[in-house]
Amino acid sequence: MANSFSSILDIWYPKKDECKWVLATIFKTQGSSYRKSGAHMLINDLGQYYGLLSGGCLESDIMLQARRCWDNGQGRIVEYDMTEEQDLAWQLGIGCGGLVRILLQPISSDNLYLQLDNVYRRLADNGYCLYSQEIASGVANVEFSELPRTAQASVQRDERNGRVFLKQILSPPINLCIVGAGVDARPVVDIAAKLGWRVTLLDPRTSHGRSSYFPGAFAIIKQPMTTTIEKAAQSNWLAQTDAMIIMSHNITIDAQALILASKSSAKYVGMLGPLHRTERVFEQAGLVREEFAIPFANPIGLRLGGELPESIALSMIAEVHSFLAQKDAKSISGVV
C-alpha cells in the first residue's frame, strides 16, 4: 500500500461513512524525525490506519490518542519529544531523537468531512488544490480551494490574527506511461504503484499486457499504437503524463512510442536499450535525437548494479523519481 495522501484518500473515500475516522497531521518537527510537516495518516475505529507518521514507533499510541477524538468529537494536539527523557516518546523507544507535534481531527459529515471529499475528487481528477488546517484543539476549521496545474506542491505555516494554519498545496499522483508490457515491465509497474504513481500501460500485442499480471496499473491500453497516436489530441491521460518509459523490445513499437511522447506533456522520456539500437528507433520514427524537445534518457536508469529485472526496474524508477523531484540522486552519506 502506498502512503501518499492521494493513495490513503482512495481507501478512505468509499468507506468514509462505514466507520469513525480521524485525520492525523504532523504540523511541526524539531530535530530528527521520520516524516516532516504535512505528512498525513488516516485512522478508523476498526483499528486500521493508512499512511505513516513515523517508522512504526508512534502509530500504536496515535491510534489510542485518536479514540479520545471519537469520545468527545473534538480535535486535539499530541506531542512526542525525544529530547525530554520523561516524555512518552522515550518509553515508546523512538530512535529519531527529535520532536513531533501532531494534530488529530475527527472526520464526519457533521464537519463536512474536513473537506477531504473535495480533496479526494480534485486529486483523482489530476488537479492541484490548497488545503489549510487550523492548528488548534477543539476546532475543525479547514479551507479548500482548487488551483491550476502550474501550482507547486508546498507546506508552510500561515498566521492570521493570532491563529495558526498549516497551509499545503497538494499535487496529484505522478502519471507514468510505460510502453511495453513484457515480463520485465511487471516490477516497474509494481514499484511505481507502491510509490502511489498512476501508471498507464501501453502495448498493442495481444500476448502482452494482461491485467492479472499488472494489478498496479491504473489503465492498460491495448489498441494499435497508430490509433493511440491519432487520438493523442483527445487523450486526457497523455496531456497529464509526467514521464514515459519505453521498453517494448520492439523497434517499431518503440518508434511509435517516441512519436507519442512528442505529443505528450511528459517532462522526461527514458528508453531501454543500447545507443546503437536507439539510433535505429529514432530513424524509424522520423525524428532526430538531438532535436527531441523532451529530456531523453538512454540507456535509462541509474548505475545501481544488478542484472535481474527487479534491479533494472529499481534503477529506472529511481532515475525518474530523481529527475521529477529535481534531485541529484547522490548518496546522502557520501559513502558512495
Beta strands, then each sheet from edge to edge (+ up, - down):
strand 1: 21-30
strand 2: 40-44
strand 3: 49-50
strand 4: 76-81
strand 5: 99-107
strand 6: 128-134
strand 7: 142-147
strand 8: 154-160
strand 9: 163-170
strand 10: 175-179
strand 11: 198-202
strand 12: 219-221
strand 13: 243-246
strand 14: 268-271
strand 15: 296-297
sheet 1: 3+ 2- 1+ 5- 4+
sheet 2: 7+ 6- 9+ 8-
sheet 3: 12+ 11+ 10+ 13+ 14+ 15+
end
